Amino acid sequence: MDKIEKALAKLNSIEKKQIKEIFAKIKSQEYLGLDIKKLKGHENVFRVKKGNFRIIYKMSDKKVFILSIERRNEK
């Protein structure tokens, strides 16, 4: 199991639905309602903040590669 599969396995059904909706928006390039920023020092790597989640992804030739899914931690 890779890192992304492990992160998704830890989520409940509502959170999985939210993540899938974010993936769909990113893939269709509908960024309305998403807090997206390009990461410094990387060419095509972006960060999406939505609720308690942070998703790091890379865009390459209209393909989306998810690099990380993390919960926000206030500690």
Secondary structure, DSSP 4 states (H G I P E B T S, - for coil): --HHHHHHHTS-HHHHHHHHHHHHHHHTT--TT-EEEEPTT-SSEEEEEETTEEEEEEEETTEEEEEEEEE----
